[in-house]
């Protein structure tokens, strides 16, 4: 009987540029991805890459994954819930079609680069990626509670005490991305904040993330979800890490009130006008604590330089005012009717 294996986390800083398909392998320099996973293969003196050696028996193989069901769909692929045959571990497998636009392929390459080099308990883990028959499959940590967006459909609003506990974890993830990896997430929203039965909250989906190479930490590209974009982004101006802080403020305000902070509009231009020209949203002072109102204000400032960084926000009084309550998010997330309540039915 084949020996059960453990899942190894990638430990290398992989460099991924534009992938080229060659003999069944996605290839860029010494980086190769095929059905056996991602490998770094040293170049020979002649500049030719050596052949990929067989994987060690303890590493994850796509042949060891049994599909259970599709748990998400997108324009270029889907996300499947799979189970590792030998350990019984559940994994989310993001499967991406490659016959898509070049700019989307570049985003996929960027996602692989960031995911495989990111190891933080507040960011969804990427175990491995594979290339088989024109498909890239990315094996990700499975968060069995789904997203914060899914959870909001059940509870509608999140009490401040729980929101503070959630926000702490998101901010720690952002601090890691901003200060250690020099990454702007650029698409922070409720559907990209995932939860699980252990009460863990993690940031996901770096498909439109950008690694910031310059010392000024600025980008002038334009991708992401319009609704949560900071004023400087939605108007097409240069932006930095503080654009994520604006998005975080909108997400927390939406969780607290049960409504997206801007009124629904019929077009992108109406949203653009509201975000750029009108005063920023704020938490209702008659419904929320002064500390929460102050926290939201520190995030949602029209001028990016007036916003607080993730590191500064972690010391905000709102995040510590409920410490004595010893909030247990695991109990809160497993409330009857939540996505977690039906997980066992999905897994069976």
GIMOCOR-V476049 format. One line per field, one symbol per residue. ss: DSSP state (H for helix, E for strand, L for the rest). phi: phi as a letter, one per 40 degrees, with the letter a starting at -180 (. if undefined). psi: psi as a letter, one per 20 degrees, with the letter a starting at -180 (. if undefined). A space follows every 50 residues. Layout:
ss=???
phi=???
psi=???
This chain:
ss=LLLLLLLLLLLLLLLLLLLEEELLEEEELLEEEELLEEEELLELLLLLEL LLLLLLLLLLLHHHEEEEEEEEELLLEEEEEEEELLLLLEEEEEEEELLL LHHHHHHHHHHHHHHHHLLLLLELLEEEEEEELLEEEEEEELLLLLEHHH HHHHHLLLLHHHHHHHHHHHHHHHHHHHHHLLEELLLLLHHHEEELLLLL EEELLLLLLEELLLLLLLELLLLLLHHHLLHHHHLLLLELLHHHHHHHHH HHHHHHHLLLLLLLLLLHHHHHHHHHHLLLLLLLLLLLLHHHHHHHHHHL LLLHHHLLLHHHHLLLHHHHLLHHHLLLHHHHHLLLLLHHHHHHHHHL
phi=.cccbbccccbcccbbbccbcafgbcbagcbbbbcchcbbbdccccgccc cccdccccccbcccbbcbacbabbcbiabbcbbcdcbgccbcbcbbcbcb dcccccccccccdcccbbbacbbdcbcabbbafgbcbbcbdcbccgbccc cccccgbbddcccccccdcccccccccccbbfbccgacadcbbbbaccgc bbcbgbcbcbccccccfbbbcbahcddbccdccccgccabdccccdcccc cccccccgbccbccbcaccccdccccccdccaccccbbcdccdccccccc bdcdcccccdccccccdccbcbdccfdbccccccddgcdccbcccccc
psi=pppqrrppppiqnqopdoqppoljpppocjpppaiiapqooqqrhijppr qpqqqqiiqpqhijpppgrpiqqahjarpqprpphhijpqqpooppqimr qhhhhhhghggggggijpopijpppogrqqopljpppooqppoiibrhgg hhhgigqpqgghhghghggghhghhggghhilppgjlprhijoqrrijjq pqprnkhkrppohqhilqqjrnrapghjqqghghjjrqrbhihhgggggg ghhghhijqphqqprirhhggggggghrqqqrpohiiqqhgggggghhgm pgphiiqqrhghhijqhhiiijhiilpohggghkqpirhhhjghhgh.
